[in-house]
């Protein structure tokens, strides 16, 4: 009796373990991975400057008047007047300098910059960017850049005009090439309210984030719309501590059923929530082959006839066999859909046509996004 009792208990535990293993685990993500925090973002910086020291690969001053004007302005600030001089150098290039100002960047820290030509310069290899102010959208200067440009490209040409280029020699980077001179002034620690922005807006996900935060800090979060969740820090916590406490909470994101199609590369991506109503699908290929076999018609001797080429055509029609009609039941899952299409032996490009046809019939319960 005792042995049978223990055997039944062990069997029950084994079945329970198998059920746990067999059931799919919910795919949860941290809040910090599915939202963006208000104010915590990069800012774009841009500036105009000159790259000097090029080995004859810079702008032609005749074709790039802005380069000539910039050179004259730079030299005048150094006490050299060349306004009436006939400048004829190809060692300088006018460039646009761009960078991204990280959130909470401190004065004195450095960031990478990208340098790109504006004129007809052939390469920036070996050039040096002269001091360039980088400004934000508000017109204020936030960083100053200078340094040697690294293109990572190779370009060579021969006397006959032939050339070989690897990479893009007219654009390069300067690692740690800009120094932050002004901070954005965003003081997050003094805030009492903050908004979380969902990267993939959805009503259900927004509500789940609010519920997860309120479960740990009651009354501190409210889902305002599919994109915004407003949070308020508790009385005994500042905003930095509050964000630190909630950003690692796990939430199961939700989203609409969608099929993404890249027709150029023949790629199809389907979400797990894609469903198919009752539908029958058949797919086959019809090949028509026309073969031309011209023959020569030779007249009999002394018949006053002419030798001619007589066209002979052979036409054959080949319809691919073995393609059966596949029926998918109502509410078929993604696994059933993929299995049915694979049973037809379709290629990715054929699958694109089939999915679009199923959508047109009203049987595909998902949105199709064509890239």
Order of alpha helices (4+ residues) and beta strands (2+ residues): alpha-beta-alpha-beta-beta-alpha-beta-beta-beta-beta-beta-beta-beta-beta-alpha-beta-beta-alpha-beta-beta-beta-beta-beta-beta-beta-beta-beta-beta-alpha-alpha-beta-beta
